[in-house]
Amino acid sequence: MMKPAKDSLDLGVIVGDTEASLAFYRDKLGLEHVGDNPVWFGTLHRLRFGTSDFKLLDPSNPPPAGAVGLEAALGFRYVTFVIENLDEVCDQLRAEGITFEVEPFEIRPGTRIAMVLDPDGNVVEFVQRS
């Protein structure tokens, strides 16, 4: 069995438009840009959220886009950010013209969620627990 070396997971996302993805995750959502480095197939842009690294991978030879939407294909379908200010984030994203895949609602007592699409059509979920 694995023994965790930290209390979070890291995620790598291959992006079609690096500048649009950086603008979304870094500028709109506020993830901290902590560095870039070359990888064997392109460039990795490391962003941080809490103790998690959210890695945007800019490939030298971009693959074709996959199916868009939560229920459109098998595999990892969304990333979740657990936050304290769901209404504020949703209001800001609406003001920026971001389309919601799922409008904010209470999914179970004490837990509210919302979902949007990033520039490549990946589902991004926000969760607030009271």
Helices and strands as residue ranges (DSSP letters): E 11-14, H 18-22, I 23-28, E 32-39, E 42-49, E 52-59, E 78-82, H 86-95, E 100-108, E 111-117, E 123-129
